[in-house]
Amino acid sequence: MKQDFHTVTIPTHGARLHDFTAAAEAFVEKSGIRDGLLTCFIRHTSASLLIQENADPNVQGDLIAAFARLAPEDFPYRHDEEGPDDMPSHIKSALTAVSIGVPVRDGKLALGTWQGLYLFEHRHIAHRREVLLHVIGE
């Protein structure tokens, strides 16, 4: 059994989805692991991870709009020291995932045809987000 770690740093510029599929694929290929599991973990509380459609960009816009309705910025949150988008960002992160697993088969991510790996930035201001990648297998 082998394992390897890598951190992907993703600069974000506002609330949107950032595709990091290619970075994860390159890491898995470089690891030499043929069959196993890739775990992706985001080290932040106001952004999250998704496996989502990578074909129609309207999906991303609709997701952002839907999450804006679920956690509006104009709600009277008690936690408001970091700006009006901070507490909604924590809610959006709680509703999605901070860790996702993807099977590795024959040295490749076993994603579906229209699936990609995304960091979902929930804040409006620019950040440098870290996604820790861990692959284990043979």
C-alpha positions as semicolon CSV with decimal commas, in nm:
position;residue;x (nm);y (nm);z (nm)
1;M;0,000;0,000;0,000
2;K;0,132;0,344;-0,100
3;Q;0,015;0,692;-0,020
4;D;0,102;1,047;-0,115
5;F;0,001;1,401;-0,018
6;H;-0,014;1,726;-0,210
7;T;-0,161;2,071;-0,144
8;V;-0,328;2,262;-0,425
9;T;-0,348;2,639;-0,368
10;I;-0,635;2,799;-0,553
11;P;-0,659;3,178;-0,580
12;T;-1,024;3,283;-0,574
13;H;-1,180;3,609;-0,687
14;G;-1,536;3,621;-0,563
15;A;-1,815;3,374;-0,509
16;R;-1,786;3,113;-0,783
17;L;-1,675;2,757;-0,858
18;H;-1,310;2,684;-0,934
19;D;-1,233;2,362;-1,124
20;F;-0,930;2,176;-0,984
21;T;-0,988;1,844;-1,164
22;A;-0,673;1,874;-1,377
23;A;-0,455;1,938;-1,071
24;A;-0,601;1,634;-0,894
25;E;-0,555;1,415;-1,203
26;A;-0,192;1,524;-1,240
27;F;-0,125;1,448;-0,873
28;V;-0,277;1,100;-0,898
29;E;-0,080;1,025;-1,214
30;K;0,246;1,144;-1,055
31;S;0,179;0,931;-0,743
32;G;0,195;0,610;-0,948
33;I;-0,105;0,466;-0,764
34;R;-0,316;0,259;-1,001
35;D;-0,609;0,160;-0,778
36;G;-0,713;0,335;-0,459
37;L;-0,884;0,643;-0,325
38;L;-0,821;1,015;-0,361
39;T;-0,944;1,226;-0,071
40;C;-0,975;1,602;-0,117
41;F;-1,005;1,819;0,196
42;I;-1,046;2,197;0,207
43;R;-0,878;2,372;0,497
44;H;-1,130;2,657;0,530
45;T;-1,478;2,717;0,680
46;S;-1,623;2,962;0,428
47;A;-1,558;2,762;0,111
48;S;-1,636;2,401;0,024
49;L;-1,583;2,119;-0,225
50;L;-1,820;1,974;-0,484
51;I;-1,830;1,709;-0,750
52;Q;-2,042;1,880;-1,010
53;E;-2,127;1,894;-1,379
54;N;-1,845;2,027;-1,593
55;A;-2,029;2,061;-1,927
56;D;-2,283;2,344;-1,894
57;P;-2,158;2,661;-1,719
58;N;-2,522;2,754;-1,646
59;V;-2,518;2,485;-1,377
60;Q;-2,259;2,683;-1,182
61;G;-2,456;3,007;-1,210
62;D;-2,773;2,834;-1,098
63;L;-2,593;2,678;-0,799
64;I;-2,458;3,015;-0,690
65;A;-2,804;3,173;-0,723
66;A;-2,974;2,889;-0,532
67;F;-2,725;2,907;-0,245
68;A;-2,769;3,287;-0,231
69;R;-3,142;3,229;-0,173
70;L;-3,074;2,961;0,092
71;A;-2,836;3,181;0,293
72;P;-2,911;3,547;0,215
73;E;-2,668;3,819;0,314
74;D;-2,941;4,050;0,442
75;F;-3,052;3,816;0,724
76;P;-2,979;3,954;1,076
77;Y;-2,699;3,708;1,167
78;R;-2,531;3,742;1,508
79;H;-2,189;3,659;1,358
80;D;-2,131;3,966;1,141
81;E;-1,785;4,099;1,232
82;E;-1,624;3,986;0,904
83;G;-1,882;4,136;0,670
84;P;-2,226;4,048;0,538
85;D;-2,104;3,755;0,324
86;D;-1,919;3,571;0,602
87;M;-2,197;3,399;0,797
88;P;-2,384;3,302;0,478
89;S;-2,053;3,150;0,361
90;H;-2,034;2,935;0,673
91;I;-2,391;2,815;0,614
92;K;-2,318;2,731;0,250
93;S;-2,007;2,541;0,357
94;A;-2,210;2,347;0,617
95;L;-2,463;2,249;0,348
96;T;-2,199;2,115;0,110
97;A;-1,877;1,927;0,190
98;V;-1,529;1,999;0,317
99;S;-1,404;1,652;0,219
100;I;-1,480;1,434;-0,082
101;G;-1,349;1,096;-0,192
102;V;-1,299;0,980;-0,549
103;P;-1,205;0,625;-0,646
104;V;-0,885;0,580;-0,845
105;R;-0,899;0,305;-1,105
106;D;-0,625;0,218;-1,354
107;G;-0,435;0,532;-1,248
108;K;-0,722;0,769;-1,325
109;L;-0,998;0,938;-1,128
110;A;-1,316;0,735;-1,169
111;L;-1,533;1,041;-1,227
112;G;-1,841;1,027;-1,444
113;T;-1,844;1,169;-1,796
114;W;-1,978;1,510;-1,693
115;Q;-1,821;1,535;-1,345
116;G;-1,546;1,765;-1,225
117;L;-1,391;1,858;-0,889
118;Y;-1,467;2,211;-0,773
119;L;-1,375;2,443;-0,493
120;F;-1,691;2,642;-0,418
121;E;-1,584;2,987;-0,298
122;H;-1,858;3,148;-0,092
123;R;-1,691;3,483;-0,006
124;H;-1,684;3,791;-0,230
125;I;-1,328;3,897;-0,150
126;A;-1,022;3,729;-0,298
127;H;-0,864;3,441;-0,105
128;R;-0,592;3,181;-0,148
129;R;-0,763;2,853;-0,060
130;E;-0,580;2,529;0,015
131;V;-0,711;2,187;-0,083
132;L;-0,518;1,897;0,065
133;L;-0,504;1,591;-0,162
134;H;-0,431;1,246;-0,023
135;V;-0,415;0,937;-0,241
136;I;-0,381;0,586;-0,103
137;G;-0,374;0,255;-0,284
138;E;-0,157;0,024;-0,489
